[in-house]
Amino acid sequence: MEKLLQMRDRRVNRPAVAVSAILGLMLFGSVIGAQYRPDETAIRRILDNEVATWNKGDTDGYSRDFATDGTFTNIRGMFFTGHQEFRDRHEAIFKGEFRGTSLKQEVVTLRFIRPDVAIAETLTWVSGFPTAGPPPGTQVDANGRLRTRLLQVLKKDGGEWKIVVYHNVDIKPGVPVPEPRAEHCGVWTKPLARRTLRVRCARPAG
């Protein structure tokens, strides 16, 4: 009889144990989410700044968050190293083939692979090219927009996030790509190594 009572008690306690485990996981996820939220906000500000400064042709503003020893690959496959080269290249294009253009950028994924390292993947649309057209070797879509997929690796150093890798690839004609959202959009979630990050698209330009 005593053994039967013990077995019954164990069966009764199983749901309680399961509920406790689920609550514990939810609490852990909330703690992790709260831990990364300020860093996610800081990175989103960098992405928003890229849009705002590009649309002003502001070279110094656009290169502000690029690391001293960062690497940069542009849509033509040209490779640059260091903050100064990143800045100088963007000064050249803001005065040349990208003068007066408008940038829109939306986040595809934002992942923290370590507490101090994040990867941001975005879709970009550049429009408003001068009469000379887009850069040689690139093509615009039917709406006159140059579309790219931009991957940036960011590292936190001394409390500040800096771009250490900036790799941009133009999307070739015929490759399907979503249209930019009309306005700042809602929130969706991306699972990441037992935690979920809240991911939003960056604010479009204009």
Secondary structure by P-SEA (a helix, b strand, c coil): caaaaaaaaaaaaaaaaaaaaaaaaaaaaaaaaaaaaaaaaaaaaaaaaaaaaaaaccccccccccccbbbbbcccccccccaaaaaaaaaaaaaccccbbbbbbbbcccccccccbbbbbbbbbbcccccccccccccccccccbbbbbbbbbbbccccccccbbbbbbbcccbbbbcccccbbbbbbbbccccccccccccccc
